[in-house]
Structure formats: structure tokens, C-alpha cells
Amino acid sequence: MTETSATTPPPGMPSPANTIESDYVVVGAGSSGAIVAARLAQAGHRVVLLEAGPRDRNPWIHIPLGFGKLFDNPGIIWPHNVHGRLGLEGRVTPQPRGRVLGGTSSINGMTYVRGAPEIYDAWAENGCSGWSYDDVLPYFRKAESNVRGEDAAHGGTGPIRISDPECHPLMTAFVDAASTLGFSRNPDFNSGQQDGVGYFQFSYSNGRRSSSATAYLSSSKPNLRIVTDALCDRILFDRKRATTVSSVIKGERRFFRACAEIILSAGSFGTPQLLQLSGVGPGALLSSLGIETIVDLQEVGENYQDHFESRVVMECSKKITINDSYNSIARRLAMGARYILKRSGPMAGAGTMGGGFFRLNPNSSFPDCQINFGAWSTSRGLGDEKAPLLDPFSAFRLTVVDLTPEARGTVKITSPSIHQLPHISAPFLETDRDREAIVRAMKLARSLAATSPLKNISLREVVPGPAFEGDEELLNYARKFGRPNFHAVGTCRMGSDPRAVVDPFLRVSGIDGLRIADGSIIPLIPNGNTNAACTMIGEKAAALIAQ
């Protein structure tokens, strides 16, 4: 990197003493940003990677089961909240995002699911040329090193390590129960065929999380400068060209000038927030806050999408759950020893082992419901946020997820200060389709729990419980306790129409020298966990920029 030299300008402005120059400046070292920065540096460019949070030194980040201790850690998360509307009775639900090297890939549940090919084909058919499933598959493969080896669907030499979980008798019972109900077994949900039940794959290996940080940033690159604890609060422009990122680091303002381009990878909440603070967004909103409008882009912060989840918890008759290991001092010590000595056991996994993808709407051309099966349970999120980390009894859970909700929300700044988190709202459960979908999913989960062999090891339904029997009661339960699934995407939509925030080359409309590479560009949410899609976006973005 090179320090510029010239006369000193007024305080608070770029100067030779406080400005660092490089070819590319990447804002956000998360699931996509770390990949973009590493690949551009690998190609020989000078790159600065700015991350608002610290380095990923918290040990619970790297222990797979430790993610349960991360969501309420103020040192490494953005404590975002989603404001529900009528459908959620006005409830406010937490939506934590990673504020650490690796971003949300350092705190998530590590489930590796790409989504159905039809979703990506729909992107291409609706103006995102070059983003069909056949177009993006090479980038999925490039990112992964799959424990099963390389084939037409999977990569074998990529940076992110993808592994299978350990087998568990409860998961076997779930698959057998689903088979009894006529659902097929699926050995690979990322093969291009998503329907069925079985074990998921996860982004961990040998008992260690494989985040975008550990996968792409672990080796030193002399032309890649990583700056942590760098809170970026504004993009500076020369007319309509983005040139510089303004950041505060340990109380001091620093500027990072890009000779080529600035790439925003701050996530589906951070990226629209930074654009709006910089004068790129809905003009009326910006004017109301005293922010000069550089480009009036109405859809910056619109089109927020997330899956919606609810849960069924069953008390288990066998003490083989993670709850049992956690709540016994002797078993907890044994669990820790097994992890330390052999990198195996519950701590080497995510608690969730697998589940299934189902078409509950007969007219759907791809699965519209996901059920995640886990050998653990917690009452947190059910009205008691001070409850123990895990319930004090043997239990397993079936988390039901509506994969194709109609709800579309917004992300809007409420202050010209980066220190004020944006207001996030979404109309979950406000359409007939969304209400019917979550009720159908809950009823399917109950049917699975009531089918042998899962039925044979179930003592009682803890939640929703007998107070929620009919369709209306189940809907009321979802209203009171359901929540968005931590899969926020879509707030800087990609497309070729005049209202799209970025074009298929990820260039921000009306601005030169500025691209976006993160989940905010997704026009239609994939029907599965979204982190795999974000890693693909990072790989494809780097290739587009290099071109």
C-alpha cells in the first residue's frame, strides 16, 4: 500500500497523513467480502479489506457447537432487530449479524445448503444474465473442498471445507419416520435434486469451523492489508465516482482511497445503511435526515427478504440429547475431553444434523418448506430470554422454515450517524399464503414426531403443546414465537431494470467505481440456508471484477 503526499487539507478531510491508497478497497470481511479481497490480492492487486469488528480470536467461533454462545456477544455481533408488523403483533425479534473477521460465517450454524437450481434460473430469467444455476455452479465448486471428493456438483480443492456430521440415533429415527410418511431419502441436498430427507453437510472440518476468514485470510498476502475495528461511516465521491472510504479506527479518522474500485460487502443491513449515509438511496429519506443525495436510488434498502421459522420441541425418553450432556457436569467434562483429544463428539458438530426439504404447496416447482432436526432444545426465543442456554430436560427439536415467503421488508436509516442502527421492518405472516405455509409446516413437523420410530422415543410435545391444537391456534403460536431465520438478503437488488440497485456485473446504478458483493444483491431468496450463496457471490464477484 502507498501513503499519498500533498499539503494538509482541513481537519476531517483526506490528507497525506491519514489516507492509504490501494487498487481496491473492500468494506466488510464477511462471507463474501473476505473472498473478494483474497481473490483480488491473489491476482496481484493491492487490496485493503476493512472490517468493523475484531479479529476472529474468540475460541467459541472456531468450536462448531460454540455458535450458541455467540449470538448475544456484543463484542462480535451487530445487534440488529426486525420490527414485525400486524402479522407478528408488533413484536421485535433479534437479527444478529457477524461483526468480526469472517462476518456471519463466523457465528452461524454452518449448514451448507445452496438452494434449488430453479431459484438461480429464476434470477437469470428476471434480468440477471449470467446468474443461472449453470452459470454459478463453477463458483460454488471453486469455493469448496468437499470431504466426499470432487465431482460434477462439488469441488475438492477449494478453501472452504465441507464435511458430513456424525451419525446420531435421533436423526436416524427422524429419517425413518419421514420415510414411513412417504418422503424419499436424499444423500446430497446440493446435487441439484433438493427434495427428501437426510443428513445435511456443514462448513466445518475436523472439529473446526471453516469460515470465510479461516478459509481465505489465514495465509499472509503482502498486497492484502486487513484493517479490523474499522467502522466505515461514509463513501466519498468525485462527482458520480466513488473514490474513498471514510473510517474511524480507535478514535482516529482514516481514509482509504481506491484507484480502481470500492466493493461494499457489509451485508444485507450494513450495505444499504452505508449507501444511504453516503447519499445513495431514496432521495426523500435522505433529505429528511439532512443528507445530500448523490444518486436517488429508490430501492436501496427495499426488498428485504428472509425465511420465517417456528419450532416443535419434543421431550425425549432417552438421555441421548445434547441437553443431557450439557446439563450433567460429568458428561459435559467428558464431552469437552472428547473434543480436545479427538476433535469429535457433540462439540465438533452444530447440534443440528439434518432434516428435509418438502413441497407442501402442490403447485410449487421446488421445495417450499425446510425442517431442521436437532438433538437439543432451548426455551430462549419463546418469551424467556433469560432461560438457560439449553433446556434442563432431554429433548429434540424440529425447526420448520417457510422457504418462499411473500413478505418483503425495508431497511432505512433513522439518523445520519453510523452509530444508530437502521430500522428494519417486515410484514411476516400478513398474507394468506404466508400464514397457510407456516401452519402446514407446523402440522408436518407434528406428523413426523407422531410417526414411529420418532414417536417411540417422544414423551410429550413441549411446544407448541396442547394449548395450540387447531390451525388458528398454530398460527397464533407462530405469531407469538416465530421469527425470521437469520437469512437476510435482497436489500440492494440485482437486475437489469431501471430500479435495480446493481446490474448483473454488480455495479451500483448511477455510480462509477462502486460495486456490491454480498447477500444484499440477491433478487429472490434461495430456498435454503443462504451462506453458501454468499460464498458463491464472493467468488463470482472477484471473477467479474478481474475481468
C-alpha positions, 0 to 999 in steps of 0.5 A, a space after each residue: 500500500 502507498 501513503 499519498 503526499 500533498 499539503 494538509 487539507 482541513 481537519 476531517 478531510 483526506 490528507 497525506 497523513 491519514 489516507 492509504 491508497 490501494 487498487 481496491 478497497 473492500 468494506 466488510 470481511 464477511 462471507 463474501 467480502 473476505 473472498 473478494 479481497 483474497 481473490 483480488 490480492 491473489 491476482 496481484 492487486 493491492 487490496 485493503 479489506 476493512 472490517 468493523 469488528 475484531 479479529 476472529 480470536 474468540 475460541 467459541 467461533 472456531 468450536 462448531 457447537 460454540 455458535 450458541 454462545 455467540 449470538 448475544 456477544 456484543 463484542 462480535 455481533 451487530 445487534 440488529 432487530 426486525 420490527 414485525 408488523 400486524 402479522 407478528 403483533 408488533 413484536 421485535 425479534 433479534 437479527 444478529 449479524 457477524 461483526 468480526 473477521 469472517 462476518 456471519 460465517 463466523 457465528 452461524 450454524 454452518 449448514 451448507 445448503 445452496 438452494 434449488 437450481 430453479 431459484 438461480 434460473 429464476 434470477 437469470 430469467 428476471 434480468 440477471 444474465 449470467 446468474 443461472 444455476 449453470 452459470 454459478 455452479 463453477 463458483 460454488 465448486 471453486 469455493 469448496 473442498 468437499 470431504 466426499 471428493 470432487 465431482 460434477 456438483 462439488 469441488 475438492 480443492 477449494 478453501 472452504 471445507 465441507 464435511 458430513 456430521 456424525 451419525 446420531 440415533 435421533 436423526 436416524 429415527 427422524 429419517 425413518 419416520 419421514 420415510 414411513 410418511 412417504 418422503 424419499 431419502 436424499 444423500 446430497 441436498 446440493 446435487 441439484 435434486 433438493 427434495 427428501 430427507 437426510 443428513 445435511 453437510 456443514 462448513 466445518 472440518 475436523 472439529 473446526 469451523 471453516 469460515 470465510 476468514 479461516 478459509 481465505 485470510 489465514 495465509 499472509 498476502 503482502 498486497 492484502 492489508 486487513 484493517 479490523 475495528 474499522 467502522 466505515 461511516 461514509 463513501 466519498 465521491 468525485 462527482 458520480 465516482 466513488 473514490 474513498 472510504 471514510 473510517 474511524 479506527 480507535 478514535 482516529 479518522 482514516 481514509 482509504 482511497 481506491 484507484 480502481 474500485 470500492 466493493 461494499 460487502 457489509 451485508 444485507 443491513 450494513 450495505 444499504 445503511 452505508 449507501 444511504 449515509 453516503 447519499 445513495 438511496 431514496 432521495 426523500 429519506 435522505 433529505 429528511 435526515 439532512 443528507 445530500 443525495 448523490 444518486 436517488 436510488 429508490 430501492 436501496 434498502 427495499 426488498 428485504 427478504 428472509 425465511 420465517 421459522 417456528 419450532 416443535 420441541 419434543 421431550 425425549 425418553 432417552 438421555 441421548 440429547 445434547 441437553 443431557 450432556 450439557 446439563 450433567 457436569 460429568 458428561 459435559 467434562 467428558 464431552 469437552 475431553 472428547 473434543 480436545 483429544 479427538 476433535 469429535 463428539 457433540 462439540 465438533 458438530 452444530 447440534 443440528 444434523 439434518 432434516 428435509 426439504 418438502 413441497 407442501 404447496 402442490 403447485 410449487 416447482 421446488 421445495 417450499 418448506 425446510 425442517 431442521 432436526 436437532 438433538 437439543 432444545 432451548 426455551 430462549 426465543 419463546 418469551 424467556 430470554 433469560 432461560 438457560 442456554 439449553 433446556 434442563 430436560 432431554 429433548 429434540 427439536 424440529 425447526 420448520 422454515 417457510 422457504 418462499 415467503 411473500 413478505 418483503 421488508 425495508 431497511 432505512 436509516 433513522 439518523 445520519 450517524 453510523 452509530 444508530 442502527 437502521 430500522 428494519 421492518 417486515 410484514 411476516 405472516 400478513 398474507 394468506 399464503 404466508 400464514 397457510 405455509 407456516 401452519 402446514 409446516 407446523 402440522 408436518 413437523 407434528 406428523 413426523 414426531 407422531 410417526 414411529 420410530 420418532 414417536 417411540 422415543 417422544 414423551 410429550 410435545 413441549 411446544 407448541 403443546 396442547 394449548 395450540 391444537 387447531 390451525 388458528 391456534 398454530 398460527 397464533 403460536 407462530 405469531 407469538 414465537 416465530 421469527 425470521 431465520 437469520 437469512 437476510 438478503 435482497 436489500 440492494 437488488 440485482 437486475 437489469 431494470 431501471 430500479 435495480 440497485 446493481 446490474 448483473 456485473 454488480 455495479 451500483 446504478 448511477 455510480 462509477 467505481 462502486 460495486 456490491 458483493 454480498 447477500 444484499 444483491 440477491 433478487 429472490 431468496 434461495 430456498 435454503 440456508 443462504 451462506 453458501 450463496 454468499 460464498 458463491 457471490 464472493 467468488 463470482 464477484 472477484 471473477 467479474 471484477 478481474 475481468 
